[in-house]
Structure formats: C-alpha cells, structure tokens
Amino acid sequence: MPDFCVIKCDAFGREKLSYSGVLVERNEDYVCIDASFALADRDLGFMQLRRGDRFREWFYLNRYYNIFRIAAGDSGALKGWYCNITRPPIVCAGRVSAEDLELDVFVHPDGRMRILDEEDFARLQLPAREASAAWAAVAEIRAMVLKGIRPFDELKT
C-alpha cells in the first residue's frame, strides 16, 4: 500500500503536525490510513499514548469529524477511539489535511464517552452554522457508538 501524508491544521488553516501513514482504503465516503504514534509518550489523563501505538484513521469526506482507533503498539490491545471534530478534510493525491475545531470525543473500549476541550472550542467563536455542524458531529458519533456502527463495532460493553 502507498504512503499517505496526514496534515493536521488548526481552525485557521495553519499546519500544526504532519506525519505519514499507509493508505488502507479510499472510497467515496472516506480515506482510511494506518499510522504509528511517533511522538513522545503522553498522558492524556484518561489514556496513555506511547510511541509505537497503532492508529487506524478514518477521514470522512463530507463529515465534520475523523475517527482514530488506537491500539497498544506492543500488544495490539484496543485503547479506544479518539474522534476529532474538524471541518471536512481536503484529500488529494497522497495526502489528507483537516482543520481541527478543538472539540473532541474519546470513546473507551467499553463504550463510555467523554467530550473534551469544550472551552477551547467555545473560544474559537465559530459562526453559528459551523458551531452547530460541530455539535451535530458529536451527536452523530454518539449515535454510532450506541448502535455499534463501524468503526465502533468492536465495543466491549
């Protein structure tokens, strides 16, 4: 499978992070990429990210979110899903970029959900239409989790 570049931008379009992954699937709904966590270990308070953790990342072409399935690099054990609320991504040959709107949802392997960074999202002061689309994305993720819709079809409830 070919290498694919992922570019994370802030809400103003400024590049914050880029990394490479491997293209797994590309269709009319999404681009799916496998990548490894290459940054220093991080304690998020509800989960530990370790160098070498494996990410499967879905960038949905017409949705206000992307979803990262996170597995431990050493054992493959599911750590959860990190869902970034973003503007719909821009996909072109060999790369995907998305503008992060700060709001996030973390889904634990047992289906518990936590909303993250609401204060950062509020500080963006997005236009009402876009703020509404972001909250609708949170509701859509919640519905997907409750129904066990892919990629949440391996929940351990």
JOKA-V369251 format. One record per helix or strand of 3 or more residues. SS is the DSSP state (H for helix, E for strand). FROM is the first residue (numbers start at 1). LEN is the number of residues. If there is no record, write none. Layout:
# JOKA-V369251
ss:from:len
SS:FROM:LEN
SS:FROM:LEN
This chain:
# JOKA-V369251
ss:from:len
E:3:7
E:15:12
E:30:7
E:54:7
E:65:7
E:78:9
E:90:3
E:95:13
E:113:4
H:118:7
H:128:20
